[in-house]
Amino acid sequence: MPNGQDAIGVDIVFGLALLATLFMIARRWRSFWDADFTVEDRRLATQAGVFVIPPIVVLIHEVGHVVGARMVGGRVLGFHYGLIEGSVTVARGLSDGEFWWVALSGNLIGAGLGMALALAGAWMTGLPRALRRTFIFGGLLQVAFQLVMYPLISISAQFGDWTAIYDFERTPALSTVIAVAHAVVLVATWRWWRGGARRTLFDIDHGLSAEVARLEAALAAAPHDPQPAMELAVLYARNGEMGLARDALDQAAEHPALTGAGAARLHLARARLAVIEDRWSQAYLAAQAGLAAAGDADGEVTHRLWANAGLALEAMDRPQQALEAFARVRPPVLDDPRIRYTRGLARLAAGDRAGGEDDLRAVVGGVPEGDLLRQWAEAQLEGREPPPPDDRDRPNYARRTKAPPAPIAGV
């Protein structure tokens, strides 16, 4: 990467962050490396991936340019290294292809080292969990920088290695070949992350591999039963891995053995999860898939599917369709204050002010004082938003300036 006086300040700030990270690791040395991998250990390992790994990869990146230059007979005139940036100056006289190789070599070895670190963290199960997380997170961060962020910065600003690597006028064949290889590597890395690396990182972070394996074995043994997939999704979601929870449900839903009432229950779980994540279109589609699987059944699962469809439709500003969905819901699901609140909003939006206010008053009367949903219902009746929460016990940067959204998920 380019260097100069403008980069000195960035190097100093990064260097201070690096020293602070190393100090924190030294201070927590025993607890950081032991088998008890706590939340604080995970945060420190992530911090190490951000501040310790990059200077190492950047140094190897610049050394890669030097090695590449010498491989084609180039003479290195200057070498600069600044923790997160650097440059190599090569004497004139190289051919277009040779200069292309010098530009590529640093990025090739930098991205390769990042991927090697990530693979080592994933496959070397004997390493301490803190080191495995540092390797996976820091390594993939460097792959993303070397192969995504840096190329975008370089090409858009017209400086740095990638203007030479993708110079289709001077090196059309070489640039085309590397473009194809570049795309293949990015797709392969993404598929590896989605297919196994995320799960491995979850196991490292939470130490729940035995429980995950048990549920996956139960799911494989009885793909017609939605319960193992739902329990696996709950396990992931409770530990903050909503993407893994979503994948567990989606993959189970695709199995042809899952039909009828079981499929309806699984799609209800998918709709609930989508509502929690504010993915309203996906929530509606999951609810519709569940209703199709339920057929003519008219039980509680069907009512909850219609309820989640109504929640999604109201959030997508389709009040009339939301009301049609809510009309298919029966007690006790219909009595849920989250449904009454959302139906009230839909009625107000559709012009039924009296009906909307009745629903909101029912929420106010049926929910304890101080409850966030009640605060939102009271605010809607008064034509305002709830005040922000009292965050005086929080630091200034963590204080909220608006009330959290109305809690309507989980129906």
C-alpha positions in Angstrom: 0.0 0.0 0.0 1.1 3.6 -0.4 2.8 5.3 2.4 3.9 8.8 3.3 3.5 11.5 6.0 -0.2 11.1 5.9 0.1 7.5 7.2 2.3 8.3 10.2 -0.7 9.4 12.4 -2.6 6.2 11.5 0.4 4.1 12.3 0.9 5.8 15.7 -2.8 5.3 16.6 -2.7 1.7 15.5 0.5 1.1 17.3 -1.0 2.4 20.6 -3.9 0.0 20.1 -1.5 -2.8 19.4 0.4 -2.1 22.6 -2.8 -1.9 24.6 -3.9 -5.2 23.3 -0.6 -6.9 24.0 -0.7 -5.4 27.5 -4.2 -6.7 28.1 -3.2 -10.2 26.9 -0.1 -10.2 29.2 -2.3 -9.0 32.2 -4.8 -11.8 31.6 -2.3 -14.3 30.4 -3.3 -17.4 32.4 -7.1 -16.9 32.2 -6.8 -15.9 28.5 -5.2 -19.2 27.5 -6.9 -21.6 29.9 -9.8 -23.9 28.9 -12.5 -21.6 30.4 -13.1 -19.4 27.4 -15.2 -16.5 28.8 -17.0 -13.6 27.1 -14.1 -11.4 28.0 -11.7 -13.8 26.5 -13.6 -13.8 23.3 -13.6 -10.0 23.2 -9.8 -10.0 23.8 -9.3 -12.6 21.1 -11.3 -10.6 18.6 -9.3 -7.5 19.6 -6.1 -9.5 18.9 -7.4 -10.5 15.5 -8.0 -6.8 14.7 -4.7 -5.3 16.1 -2.1 -8.1 16.4 -2.7 -10.1 13.2 -2.7 -7.2 10.6 0.9 -5.9 11.3 2.2 -9.4 10.8 0.3 -9.9 7.5 1.2 -6.4 6.2 4.9 -7.1 6.9 4.7 -10.4 5.0 2.7 -8.7 2.3 5.5 -6.2 1.7 8.2 -8.9 1.9 6.2 -10.7 -0.8 6.6 -7.7 -3.1 10.4 -7.9 -2.5 10.5 -11.6 -3.2 8.3 -11.1 -6.3 10.6 -8.4 -7.6 13.7 -10.5 -7.2 12.1 -13.5 -8.9 11.8 -11.5 -12.1 15.2 -9.8 -11.7 14.0 -6.5 -10.4 16.1 -4.3 -8.2 14.5 -3.1 -5.0 15.3 0.5 -4.3 13.2 1.1 -1.1 11.2 -0.7 1.5 8.8 0.9 3.9 6.8 -0.8 6.7 4.4 1.0 9.0 2.3 -1.6 10.9 -0.8 -1.4 8.7 0.7 0.1 5.5 3.8 -0.1 3.6 5.4 0.1 0.1 8.2 -1.3 -2.0 10.0 0.7 -4.6 11.4 -1.2 -7.6 13.8 0.1 -10.3 12.4 0.8 -13.7 13.1 -1.5 -16.6 10.6 -4.3 -15.8 8.3 -5.5 -18.5 4.5 -5.1 -18.1 4.1 -8.7 -17.1 7.0 -8.6 -14.6 5.6 -5.4 -13.0 2.2 -7.2 -12.8 3.8 -10.1 -11.0 5.5 -7.7 -8.5 2.2 -6.0 -7.8 0.4 -9.4 -7.4 3.0 -11.2 -5.3 2.5 -9.2 -2.1 -1.3 -9.6 -2.2 -1.0 -13.2 -3.1 1.2 -14.0 -0.1 -0.8 -11.7 2.2 -4.1 -13.3 1.4 -2.6 -16.7 1.5 -1.2 -16.1 5.0 -4.6 -14.8 6.1 -6.3 -17.9 4.8 -3.6 -20.2 6.3 -4.2 -18.6 9.7 -8.0 -19.1 9.4 -7.6 -22.7 8.3 -5.1 -23.4 11.2 -7.6 -21.9 13.7 -10.4 -24.1 12.3 -8.5 -27.4 11.9 -5.9 -27.4 14.7 -8.2 -28.4 17.5 -5.3 -28.8 20.0 -4.6 -25.1 20.0 -6.0 -22.9 22.9 -9.5 -21.6 22.1 -8.3 -18.0 22.3 -5.6 -18.6 19.7 -8.0 -20.4 17.4 -10.5 -17.5 17.5 -7.7 -15.0 17.0 -6.5 -17.0 13.9 -9.9 -17.5 12.4 -11.2 -13.9 13.0 -7.9 -12.2 12.2 -7.1 -14.4 9.2 -10.5 -13.9 7.6 -10.3 -10.2 8.3 -7.0 -10.1 6.3 -8.5 -12.2 3.5 -11.4 -9.7 3.3 -9.0 -6.8 3.3 -6.4 -8.2 0.8 -9.0 -9.4 -1.7 -12.0 -7.1 -1.2 -11.4 -3.8 0.6 -7.9 -3.0 -0.7 -8.8 -3.8 -4.4 -11.9 -1.5 -4.1 -9.8 1.3 -2.5 -7.0 0.8 -5.0 -9.1 0.8 -8.1 -11.5 3.5 -7.1 -8.7 5.9 -6.0 -6.4 4.8 -8.8 -3.4 4.0 -6.7 -1.6 0.9 -5.3 -1.2 -2.7 -6.4 -4.6 -3.4 -7.9 -4.4 -0.7 -10.6 -1.5 -2.8 -12.1 -3.0 -6.2 -11.3 -6.2 -5.2 -13.2 -4.5 -3.2 -16.0 -6.4 -4.8 -18.9 -4.6 -2.5 -21.5 -1.1 -3.6 -20.6 -1.7 -7.1 -19.3 -5.0 -8.3 -20.7 -4.4 -12.0 -20.5 -2.9 -11.9 -17.0 -5.5 -9.6 -15.7 -8.3 -11.8 -17.0 -6.8 -14.9 -15.5 -6.4 -13.3 -12.1 -10.0 -11.9 -12.3 -11.4 -15.4 -12.7 -9.1 -16.8 -10.0 -10.0 -13.8 -7.7 -13.7 -14.6 -8.1 -13.2 -18.3 -7.5 -11.3 -17.7 -4.3 -13.9 -15.3 -3.0 -16.7 -17.7 -3.7 -14.8 -20.6 -2.2 -14.0 -18.6 0.9 -17.6 -17.5 1.3 -18.9 -21.1 0.9 -16.3 -22.3 3.5 -17.5 -19.7 5.9 -21.1 -20.5 5.4 -20.6 -24.2 5.3 -18.4 -24.9 8.2 -16.2 -22.0 9.5 -19.1 -20.2 11.3 -20.1 -23.4 13.0 -16.5 -24.0 14.1 -16.2 -20.5 15.5 -19.4 -21.1 17.4 -18.0 -24.3 18.9 -14.8 -22.4 19.9 -16.7 -19.5 21.4 -19.3 -21.5 23.4 -18.0 -25.0 23.8 -21.3 -26.5 22.8 -20.0 -28.9 20.2 -21.4 -32.0 22.0 -24.9 -30.5 22.3 -24.8 -29.4 18.7 -23.7 -32.8 17.5 -26.5 -34.5 19.6 -29.2 -32.3 18.0 -27.7 -32.8 14.5 -27.7 -36.5 15.0 -31.3 -36.4 16.1 -32.3 -34.3 13.1 -30.5 -36.7 10.7 -32.2 -39.7 12.3 -35.7 -38.2 12.2 -35.9 -35.5 9.4 -39.7 -35.7 9.6 -39.6 -34.4 13.2 -39.1 -30.6 13.4 -38.2 -30.6 17.1 -34.4 -31.2 16.9 -34.1 -28.5 14.3 -36.1 -26.1 16.4 -34.0 -26.9 19.5 -30.8 -26.4 17.5 -32.1 -23.0 16.3 -32.9 -22.0 19.8 -29.4 -23.1 21.0 -27.8 -20.9 18.3 -30.2 -17.9 18.9 -29.7 -17.9 22.6 -26.0 -17.6 22.1 -26.3 -14.7 19.6 -25.8 -16.7 16.4 -29.0 -15.7 14.5 -27.5 -16.7 11.2 -26.8 -20.2 12.3 -30.3 -20.4 13.8 -31.8 -19.3 10.5 -29.7 -21.8 8.5 -30.7 -24.7 10.8 -34.4 -24.0 10.3 -34.1 -23.3 6.5 -32.1 -26.5 5.9 -34.6 -28.6 7.9 -37.5 -27.1 6.0 -36.0 -28.2 2.7 -36.0 -31.9 3.6 -38.8 -33.7 1.6 -39.6 -35.9 4.7 -40.9 -32.9 6.6 -44.5 -32.4 5.7 -47.9 -31.6 7.2 -48.2 -30.5 10.8 -44.5 -30.9 11.4 -43.6 -28.6 8.5 -46.2 -26.1 9.7 -44.5 -26.0 13.1 -41.1 -25.5 11.6 -42.3 -22.7 9.3 -43.8 -21.0 12.3 -40.4 -21.1 14.0 -38.9 -19.6 10.8 -41.6 -16.8 10.8 -41.0 -16.0 14.4 -37.2 -15.8 13.9 -37.7 -13.5 10.9 -40.0 -11.2 12.9 -37.3 -11.0 15.7 -34.8 -9.9 13.0 -37.2 -7.5 11.3 -37.0 -9.5 8.1 -40.6 -8.9 7.3 -40.8 -10.4 3.8 -39.1 -13.6 4.9 -41.5 -13.7 7.9 -44.5 -13.5 5.6 -43.2 -16.1 3.2 -42.4 -18.5 6.0 -45.9 -18.0 7.4 -47.4 -18.7 4.0 -45.3 -21.8 3.6 -46.5 -23.0 7.0 -50.2 -22.3 6.1 -49.7 -24.3 2.9 -48.2 -27.2 4.9 -51.0 -27.1 7.5 -53.7 -27.4 4.8 -57.2 -27.3 6.2 -56.1 -27.6 9.9 -57.5 -24.8 12.1 -55.5 -25.3 15.3 -53.3 -23.0 17.3 -50.3 -23.4 15.0 -52.4 -22.2 12.1 -53.7 -19.2 14.1 -50.1 -18.3 15.1 -49.0 -18.5 11.4 -51.8 -16.1 10.4 -50.8 -13.9 13.4 -47.2 -13.7 12.2 -48.3 -13.0 8.6 -50.3 -10.1 10.0 -47.4 -8.8 12.0 -45.2 -8.9 8.8 -47.9 -7.3 6.6 -48.5 -4.4 9.0 -44.7 -3.8 9.2 -44.6 -3.7 5.4 -47.3 -1.0 5.4 -50.0 -3.3 4.1 -52.7 -2.6 6.8 -55.7 -4.0 4.9 -53.9 -7.3 4.1 -52.7 -7.4 7.7 -56.3 -7.0 9.0 -57.4 -9.9 6.7 -54.7 -12.1 8.2 -55.7 -11.1 11.8 -59.3 -11.9 10.9 -58.2 -15.6 10.6 -56.8 -15.6 14.2 -58.8 -17.0 17.1 -58.4 -16.8 20.9 -56.2 -17.4 22.8 -53.7 -16.2 20.2 -56.0 -13.3 19.3 -55.9 -12.1 22.9 -52.1 -11.7 22.8 -51.4 -8.0 23.5 -48.8 -8.0 20.7 -51.5 -9.0 18.2 -53.9 -6.4 19.7 -51.3 -3.7 19.5 -50.4 -4.5 15.8 -54.0 -4.9 14.8 -54.7 -1.5 16.4 -52.0 0.1 14.2 -53.4 -1.6 11.1 -56.9 -0.4 11.9 -55.7 3.1 12.4 -53.7 3.0 9.1 -56.8 1.6 7.3 -59.0 4.4 8.6 -60.8 2.6 11.5 -59.8 5.0 14.2 -62.4 3.7 16.8 -61.4 0.0 16.3 -57.7 0.9 16.4 -58.0 2.9 19.6 -60.1 0.1 21.2 -57.2 -2.4 20.5 -54.6 0.0 21.9 -56.7 0.7 25.0 -57.0 -3.1 25.5 -53.2 -3.3 25.5 -52.9 -0.5 28.0 -55.5 -2.1 30.3 -54.0 -5.6 30.0 -50.3 -5.0 30.3 -48.5 -4.0 33.5 -47.5 -0.4 34.0 -44.0 0.3 32.8 -44.1 -2.5 30.1 -42.6 -1.3 26.9 -45.5 -2.5 24.8 -47.9 -0.5 27.1 -45.7 2.6 26.7 -46.0 2.3 22.9 -49.7 1.8 23.0 -50.1 4.9 25.3 -47.9 6.9 23.0 -49.9 5.8 19.9 -53.1 6.9 21.5 -51.6 10.3 22.2 -50.0 10.6 18.8 -46.4 10.6 20.0 -43.4 8.3 20.6 -42.4 6.9 24.0 -39.6 8.8 25.7 -36.1 7.3 25.6 -35.3 5.0 28.5 -33.5 6.3 31.6 -29.9 5.5 30.8 -28.2 7.6 33.5 -26.4 4.5 34.7 -24.8 4.0 31.3 -21.8 5.8 29.8 -22.6 8.7 27.4 -21.8 6.7 24.3 -24.2 3.9 25.3 -27.2 6.1 26.2 -30.2 5.7 23.9 -31.9 8.7 22.4 -35.0 6.9 21.2 -37.2 4.3 22.8 -36.6 0.7 21.7 -39.2 -0.6 19.2 -42.4 -2.2 20.4 -41.8 -5.8 21.4 -44.1 -7.7 19.0 -41.9 -10.8 18.3 -42.5 -14.3 19.6 -46.2 -14.9 18.8 
